[in-house]
Amino acid sequence: MNIDQLRGKFPDENSCRRYFESVIWQNGRICPHCYNDKSYAIQGPSARAGLYECAKCKRQFTVTSKTPMHSTKLPLWKWILAIYYMVHSSKGVSSVFLGKWVGISQKSAWKLGHAIRQMMDPGSEYTPALSGIVELDEKYVGGKPRYEQGVIHKRGKGTKKQ
């Protein structure tokens, strides 16, 4: 997918919001505050699109609540564009280039990049720690001894290092 196809898929802010809702709430809308599955959309002339209220705790939330995108002033399109650039780059994206490509400052791009990386994290508190036999390929432990004045270290295999 190129940028033109991406822009065609997400022509406005509502389509971006609906996409995030379909990804984050795959099994239906859930309140991020109390995890209740009953909520309703707040409607009216002054209500913004995508604002919901929980039927249980009566707190308002959106699809970005309690995510790294929470309280952002950036349009969701810029988030999608930044995610696109970060996913499609083979060696990563610096905050300077990300800022230029998305059209934001370098400081905002740095924060945006860290938030996107946090969203890509599979969840360190949910993944179990390594246990049992762990297999590594070609791992060298040790190295050259640190310099100490007046100490002569043995060379080669005489160092008794693992």
N, C-alpha and C positions, 0 to 999 in steps of 0.2 A: 504494500500500500504506500503510495506517495502522498505528499502534502495536499495535493488537489483532491485526491480521493478521500483523505481524512477530513478536509473541509466540507466535502460533499456529504459525508456521513454525519458531521456535526455542524450544521449550518448556523445554529443559534444556541443561546444559553440553555433553553429548555431541553433541547435534544441532548446536550451534554449532561444536564441534571438527570434526565431519564436514564441515560446510559449508566451513570454512577449508581442510581437507585437499583437498576437491574443487576449490577455487579455486587453491590454491598448487601442489598436485601434480596437475595436469591429466593428465599422461602417466605417472602412477605415482609412487610414493614415491621420493624421492632424498635421500641423506644431504647435509645442508648443509655438512658439514665436508670431505668428500673427493669429493662428487658421484657416489658409487656408487649404482647403482639396486637393489642387493640389500641388503635389511634385513628384520628380523623384529620382530614386536611382542613386547614384554616382558610376560609374563603371570605371574600369581601373586597371592596374597592381599594382598600389600603394594604391588604395582605399580599405578601410576595409569594411567588410561585414556589412550591416545594416546601412550604412551612407546615408542620404537622404538630398536633397536640396529643399527648398520651391520655388515654381514657382513665388510667389508674393514678398516675402521679401528677397529672395536669401540667407537666412541663412541656415547653415547646422545643422542637428539634427539627433539623434538616438532615439531609443525607451526609453532610460534612461534619455533623456534631460528633465529638469524641473521636475524631480521626486526625491525622496530621494536616488535613485541609481545613480544620476548624478555625473560625474567625478570620478567614482569609479575605482580603479585599480584591484579590486577583479573580478575574472571570474564570469559570471552569474550563473554558476553551484553552486558556493559557496553561492550565494544569495538564490537560490532555496533550497539548502540543509539547510541553516539556517531557511528559512521560514518553511520548513518541520518540523524541530525540534521544532520550536516555536509553530506551530499549533498543533502538536501531543503531546505536553506535557500538562498534566492536571493542573499543578501548576506553569507553567512558567519555564523559563530557565535562570540560572545565566550566566553572561558574561564569567565567568571562564570555565564553562562546555561547553558553546556554542563555545568558542575559541578552546577548545580541540577537540570537535566533528567535527568542520568544518576545523580545521587545520590552524588557524590564531591566532594572539596574543589576549590577554584579552582586551586590549584597542580597537583594531579593532572590536572585538566581541561586546563590549559595544556600540560602535557607530553603528554597524550593527543592533543590537537589537533595538536600539532607532529608526533607520530608518524604520525597519520592523513594529514596533508599530505605527509609523506615517503613514505608508501605510495602516495599518489596521483600522485607525481612519475613521469613516464614513464621516468625513468632518464637523468639528464643525461650520464652517462659512455657511454651506449649510443647516444644520439642524436647524429648528426653536426652539426658547426657549420655555420652558414650559409655558403654559397659561391655564386659566380656572381653573377647579378643579383638583388638583393633589392628588392622593391617595397614602398613604404610609402604609406599614404594620409594626407594632410593632416598632415604632420609639420613643425613649426616649430622651427628651430634658431636659437639666439641669444637675443635678448631685450634688455631695457633694460641699458645699460652700468652697471657698478658705480660707486658714488659714489667720486670721488677729489677731495680738497680742492684747489681752485684750477684744476680742469680743466673746461672747458666742452665737452660733447660735441655733435656735430651732431645735428639732429633729423630724423626721418623717413627718407627714402630716401638721404640723404647719408651714412649711417653706413657704407656699403660692406660690409654684412654679407650673408652668403649667406642 
